[in-house]
Amino acid sequence: MTTVMFDPRDPAFIADPYPAFAAMRARGEVHLHPGLGLAVAVSHAASSAVLRHRSLGRLWTDATPVEAFPAFNLLHGNSLLETEPPRHTRLRRLISAAFGRDHVERLRPRVTRLADELVAGLAEKIAAGHAADLLDEVAVPLPIAVIAELLGVPTPDRSLLQPWSNAIVKMYEYDLPPELGASAERASAEFAAYLRELIALRRRRPGQDLVSDLVMVTDVDGGKLTEDELMATAVLLLMAGHEASVNVVGNGVFALMRHRGQWERLVADPGLMPTAVEELIRFDPPLQLFERTATAEVEIGGHLLRPGEKIAALLGAAARDPAVFDSPNALDVGRKPNAHLGFGAGIHYCVGAPLARLETAATLMALIRNLPDVQLAEEPVRRAEFVIRGLRSLLLTR
């Protein structure tokens, strides 16, 4: 196995990591990255094995020093994403039972209507001769409104959600500055306190929302989610749902504008929308890295891992593997099959994937109806983070 070192803070790498991934893949499926302190899988086969192998688990380790991150650790240590069987099995069964109560279908008309309203507002600004930011006007407010409605957050409180999400997800990056860690802990504490009040309210007065269903759902043996597990679930849905949807839309529309023929193809044939959404998730994934820890000795892509050692699937690298995808660097809105790993794989496959797909499709359909001739006003500003890949702004015109 070779040792490689891409710098996740290098602006050139952040702008386009895919050539570096291709060079790594040409030299082997798994590499040691001393800077990240773990091995990284860059082929589709190795990344899929990392996500699926039952000797590789999501083993939560508290952020340290633990006394500085009590709320952050509480929310994540009780999360479906950070647990393994048998606890994970119990949590996923309960959460899936609540989430499966027609919530996505219930929200479909609301998501479609809201996407149309937001894009219509974007179109008005552009018609008035102003470049307008797709992120500020559409991609950010849409998932926040949808998640707030899903969770039953009262309208006056919904403005709290985005700042909390933005602050907390910074903790997933490497070499985080201390001030951002402190901000993530404050946001975690504030969100936890808010959720305790919301849960208490839903126990007294259940509504047609996911928190009410999570409060009431029981396992086959009568077991329920603990309050800490319920809070962790709500936080996971906010962060995963918000960040994934914002960045799939932002990265995806940017890619469509840069590959103009594919945008025009989609405008001419909106029936391609299901495959287009999957292709946008593959082409520039919103989540680039997902860690696992060995619970037993296991070999991935020729690299031997011993218990306690970490490995990460580089999802963006897997998405451009020519062994799986024809012309992997080309955007193809009609691509079939499309075995991307953008929502994970195995037991940790994203429970909110149907909602993210719905929001992305609704946004693109609204753009097709309102702004079929939309184009970039200028090159976008990309966020400096590597793990959560997205844009700071995406100014559009016509």
C-alpha positions in Angstrom: 0.0 0.0 0.0 1.3 3.5 -0.8 1.3 6.5 1.4 -0.3 9.6 -0.2 -0.9 13.1 1.0 -3.5 15.4 -0.5 -4.1 18.5 1.5 -7.8 18.8 2.4 -7.2 22.5 3.0 -5.6 23.3 -0.4 -7.9 25.6 -2.4 -6.9 23.9 -5.6 -7.8 20.5 -4.2 -11.1 21.8 -2.8 -12.0 23.3 -6.2 -11.5 20.0 -8.0 -10.4 16.9 -6.0 -11.2 14.4 -8.7 -7.9 14.5 -10.6 -6.1 13.7 -7.3 -8.6 10.9 -6.7 -8.0 9.5 -10.2 -4.2 9.5 -9.7 -4.6 7.7 -6.4 -6.9 5.1 -7.9 -4.4 4.4 -10.6 -1.9 3.5 -7.9 -4.1 1.3 -5.8 -7.5 0.9 -4.2 -6.5 2.0 -0.6 -3.9 4.4 0.6 -2.6 5.7 3.9 -3.2 9.4 4.6 -1.0 10.4 7.5 -2.5 13.8 7.7 -6.0 12.4 8.2 -4.6 9.6 10.4 -6.4 6.8 8.5 -6.5 4.8 5.4 -8.7 6.0 2.5 -10.5 3.9 -0.1 -10.6 5.4 -3.6 -12.1 2.6 -5.8 -15.8 1.9 -5.9 -15.3 -1.7 -4.8 -13.1 -0.8 -1.8 -15.4 2.1 -0.8 -18.5 -0.2 -1.0 -16.7 -2.8 1.1 -15.9 -0.1 3.7 -19.5 0.9 3.9 -20.9 -2.7 3.9 -18.4 -4.9 5.7 -19.7 -5.9 9.2 -16.2 -6.0 10.6 -16.1 -2.2 10.0 -18.4 -0.2 12.2 -19.4 3.3 13.1 -17.9 3.4 16.6 -18.6 6.8 18.2 -15.7 8.3 20.0 -16.5 11.4 22.1 -15.0 14.7 20.9 -12.3 15.8 23.2 -11.7 17.2 25.7 -15.1 15.6 26.7 -15.8 18.4 29.2 -15.7 20.9 26.4 -18.3 19.0 24.2 -21.0 17.5 26.5 -24.0 18.5 24.3 -22.3 17.6 21.0 -21.2 14.2 22.4 -24.7 13.5 23.8 -26.4 14.1 20.5 -24.0 12.1 18.5 -23.4 9.2 20.9 -27.1 8.5 20.7 -27.5 8.8 17.0 -28.6 6.1 14.6 -25.6 7.1 12.4 -23.0 6.4 15.2 -24.2 3.1 16.5 -23.9 -0.5 15.6 -26.1 -3.6 16.1 -27.8 -4.5 18.3 -28.6 -0.9 19.3 -28.5 0.3 15.7 -31.0 -2.4 14.8 -33.4 -1.3 17.5 -33.0 2.4 16.6 -33.5 1.9 12.9 -36.6 -0.3 13.4 -38.2 2.4 15.6 -37.1 5.3 13.4 -38.1 3.6 10.2 -41.5 2.7 11.6 -42.1 6.4 12.5 -40.6 7.8 9.3 -42.5 5.3 7.1 -45.9 6.7 8.2 -46.4 8.4 4.9 -44.3 11.5 5.9 -42.5 11.9 2.6 -45.7 11.5 0.6 -47.6 13.8 2.9 -44.9 16.4 2.3 -44.7 16.0 -1.5 -47.4 18.6 -2.4 -45.9 21.1 0.1 -42.4 20.5 -1.2 -43.5 21.0 -4.8 -45.4 24.2 -4.0 -42.7 25.7 -1.9 -40.0 25.0 -4.5 -42.2 26.7 -7.1 -42.7 29.7 -4.9 -39.0 30.1 -4.1 -37.9 29.7 -7.7 -40.6 32.2 -8.8 -39.0 34.7 -6.3 -35.6 34.0 -7.8 -37.0 34.5 -11.3 -38.5 37.9 -10.3 -35.1 39.1 -9.1 -33.5 38.0 -12.3 -36.2 39.6 -14.4 -35.6 42.8 -12.6 -32.0 42.7 -13.9 -30.3 41.4 -10.8 -28.2 38.2 -10.5 -29.8 36.1 -7.8 -28.2 33.5 -5.5 -29.8 30.1 -5.9 -28.5 29.0 -2.5 -29.9 32.0 -0.5 -33.2 32.1 -2.4 -34.0 28.4 -2.9 -31.5 25.7 -1.9 -31.1 26.8 1.8 -34.7 27.8 2.7 -36.4 24.8 1.0 -35.0 21.9 3.1 -35.1 24.0 6.3 -38.8 24.6 5.8 -39.4 20.9 4.9 -37.5 19.6 7.9 -39.2 22.1 10.2 -42.6 20.9 9.0 -41.5 17.3 9.2 -40.4 17.7 12.8 -43.4 19.9 13.7 -41.2 23.0 14.6 -43.5 26.0 15.0 -43.1 28.6 12.3 -41.7 31.4 14.6 -38.9 29.0 15.6 -37.8 27.8 12.2 -35.2 30.5 11.7 -33.2 28.8 14.5 -32.5 25.6 12.6 -30.1 26.7 9.8 -27.6 28.4 12.1 -27.6 25.4 14.4 -27.0 23.0 11.5 -24.3 25.1 10.0 -22.4 25.3 13.3 -22.7 21.7 14.2 -21.5 20.2 10.9 -18.3 22.1 11.1 -17.2 19.5 13.7 -17.0 16.9 10.9 -14.0 18.6 9.3 -10.4 17.9 10.1 -8.1 20.4 11.9 -11.1 22.4 13.1 -10.2 25.8 14.7 -11.0 26.0 18.4 -13.5 28.8 17.9 -15.6 26.7 15.5 -15.6 23.8 17.9 -16.9 26.1 20.6 -19.6 27.3 18.3 -20.6 23.7 17.4 -21.0 22.9 21.1 -23.1 26.0 21.8 -25.4 25.1 18.9 -25.6 21.6 20.1 -26.6 22.7 23.6 -29.2 25.2 22.3 -30.7 22.6 19.9 -30.8 20.0 22.6 -32.6 22.3 25.0 -35.1 23.3 22.3 -35.8 19.7 21.4 -36.5 18.7 25.1 -39.2 21.4 25.2 -40.6 20.3 21.8 -40.6 16.6 22.9 -42.4 17.5 26.1 -45.0 19.5 24.1 -45.6 16.6 21.7 -46.1 14.2 24.6 -48.9 16.4 25.9 -50.3 17.4 22.5 -49.3 15.0 19.6 -49.6 16.4 16.1 -49.2 15.1 12.5 -45.4 15.3 12.6 -42.4 13.1 12.9 -41.5 14.1 16.5 -45.0 13.0 17.6 -44.6 9.7 15.8 -41.2 9.2 17.3 -42.6 9.8 20.8 -45.3 7.3 20.3 -43.7 4.5 18.3 -42.9 1.3 20.1 -40.8 -1.8 19.4 -42.1 -5.3 19.3 -41.3 -5.7 23.0 -42.9 -2.4 23.8 -39.6 -0.5 24.0 -39.5 3.2 23.0 -36.8 5.7 22.0 -35.2 7.4 25.0 -35.4 11.2 25.1 -31.7 11.4 24.2 -32.2 9.0 21.2 -35.2 11.1 20.0 -33.2 14.3 20.2 -30.3 12.7 18.4 -32.6 11.5 15.6 -34.0 15.0 15.2 -30.5 16.5 15.0 -29.4 13.8 12.5 -32.4 14.6 10.2 -31.7 18.3 10.4 -28.0 18.1 9.6 -28.1 15.3 7.1 -31.3 16.5 5.5 -30.3 20.1 5.3 -26.7 19.8 4.3 -27.3 17.0 1.7 -30.2 18.8 0.0 -28.5 22.2 -0.1 -25.3 20.8 -1.6 -26.9 18.4 -4.0 -28.9 21.3 -5.5 -26.0 23.7 -5.4 -23.4 21.3 -6.8 -25.9 19.9 -9.2 -27.1 23.1 -10.7 -23.5 24.3 -11.0 -22.7 21.1 -12.9 -25.7 21.5 -15.2 -24.7 25.1 -16.0 -21.2 24.0 -16.8 -22.5 21.1 -18.9 -25.0 23.1 -20.8 -26.1 20.4 -23.1 -27.2 18.2 -20.2 -29.3 21.1 -18.8 -31.0 21.6 -22.2 -31.5 17.9 -22.5 -33.3 17.9 -19.1 -35.4 20.9 -20.0 -36.5 19.2 -23.3 -37.3 16.0 -21.5 -38.2 16.4 -17.8 -39.1 12.7 -17.7 -35.3 12.2 -17.2 -35.6 13.8 -13.7 -35.2 10.5 -11.7 -32.0 9.6 -13.4 -30.8 13.2 -13.4 -31.1 13.5 -9.7 -29.1 10.3 -9.2 -26.5 11.6 -11.6 -26.1 14.9 -9.8 -25.6 13.0 -6.5 -22.9 10.9 -8.2 -21.1 13.6 -10.2 -20.2 15.9 -7.2 -21.3 14.2 -4.0 -22.3 16.5 -1.0 -20.5 14.1 1.4 -17.0 13.2 0.4 -15.7 11.1 3.2 -17.3 8.5 5.6 -15.3 6.8 8.3 -15.4 3.2 9.7 -13.4 1.5 12.5 -12.3 -2.1 12.4 -13.9 -4.3 15.0 -12.0 -7.4 13.8 -9.1 -8.0 11.5 -10.2 -7.3 7.9 -8.6 -6.7 4.5 -10.0 -4.0 2.2 -8.5 -3.5 -1.2 -5.3 -5.3 -0.2 -4.9 -3.3 3.0 -5.0 -5.1 6.3 -6.9 -3.4 9.1 -6.5 -4.4 12.7 -9.1 -3.8 15.4 -9.3 -0.2 16.3 -7.8 1.1 13.0 -9.8 3.5 10.9 -10.5 3.6 7.2 -12.7 6.0 5.2 -14.6 5.6 1.9 -13.9 8.6 -0.3 -17.3 8.8 -1.9 -16.3 11.3 -4.6 -13.4 9.0 -5.7 -15.8 6.0 -5.8 -18.2 8.1 -7.9 -15.6 8.6 -10.7 -14.3 4.9 -10.9 -14.1 3.9 -14.6 -14.5 0.3 -13.5 -18.1 1.0 -12.6 -19.1 4.1 -14.6 -18.7 4.7 -18.3 -17.1 8.1 -19.0 -17.1 8.8 -15.2 -16.0 12.4 -15.6 -18.9 13.2 -18.0 -22.3 14.4 -16.7 -25.1 12.3 -18.1 -28.6 13.0 -16.9 -29.9 9.8 -18.4 -27.2 7.6 -16.9 -28.3 4.0 -16.3 -27.3 2.1 -14.3 -25.9 4.4 -11.6 -24.6 2.6 -8.6 -23.4 5.7 -6.8 -22.7 5.6 -3.0 -23.8 9.2 -2.3 -26.3 8.1 0.3 -24.1 5.4 1.8 -24.6 1.7 1.7 -25.3 -1.2 4.1 -27.1 -0.7 7.4 -26.2 3.0 7.6 -27.8 3.9 4.3 -29.4 7.3 4.6 -32.9 7.1 6.1 -33.7 10.5 4.6 -32.7 9.7 1.0 -36.3 9.7 -0.3 -36.8 13.2 1.1 -33.5 14.5 -0.4 -34.4 13.1 -3.8 -37.9 14.7 -3.6 -36.5 18.2 -2.7 -33.8 18.0 -5.5 -36.3 17.0 -8.1 -38.9 19.6 -7.0 -36.2 22.4 -7.3 -35.0 21.3 -10.7 -38.6 21.0 -12.0 -39.4 24.5 -10.7 -36.3 25.9 -12.5 -37.3 24.2 -15.7 -40.8 25.8 -15.5 -39.7 29.2 -14.4 -36.2 29.7 -15.7 -35.4 27.3 -18.6 -32.8 29.7 -20.0 -31.1 30.2 -16.7 -27.3 30.5 -16.7 -24.4 31.3 -14.4 -23.8 35.0 -13.6 -20.3 34.4 -12.4 -18.1 31.6 -11.2 -19.4 30.4 -7.8 -17.6 30.7 -4.5 -16.9 27.2 -3.0 -16.9 26.5 0.7 -13.4 25.8 2.1 -14.4 22.4 3.7 -13.6 19.1 2.2 -15.8 16.5 3.9 -19.1 18.5 3.4 -18.7 19.7 -0.2 -20.7 22.6 -1.3 -20.8 26.2 -2.5 -21.1 29.5 -0.6 -23.1 31.1 -3.4 -24.4 30.3 -6.9 -25.4 33.5 -8.7 -27.7 33.0 -11.7 -29.0 35.2 -14.5 -30.6 34.6 -17.9 
